[in-house]
Amino acid sequence: AYPLVRLAVLALVWAFAHHIFAGLRHLALDAHWGTDRRRARLSSLAVMLASGLATLLAAWRLFA
């Protein structure tokens, strides 16, 4: 019912999703997967896209 609370929840969802996906990326880097520059940049882009998609799905659920 409160739009500002929904926005705050959405920001927390983004932060949590980004934290989870970035953590998975760092685990992969620790296993020496994707350590060259091209793959590292692609994996960072994948983290941003995945966290953005998770946030969009949460926004759709919160505001629909």
Phi, psi and omega in degrees: 000334182257112184298324180292325177292320178297320177295322177295318177297319179297320177296321177293323177297316178298315182298317180294314180297316179297319180297316180295310183293322177292325176296319176296321178297317181292326174297319177295320178295324177295331177272012179062034174256124177075037182271346177285161190301316183296312181291326178295319177293321177295321180290327176291323175294321178297323177297315180295318180293318180294319179290325176294319178295318178298322179292320177296319177296320177293321178295320178298321179289321183286321188257358179266000000 
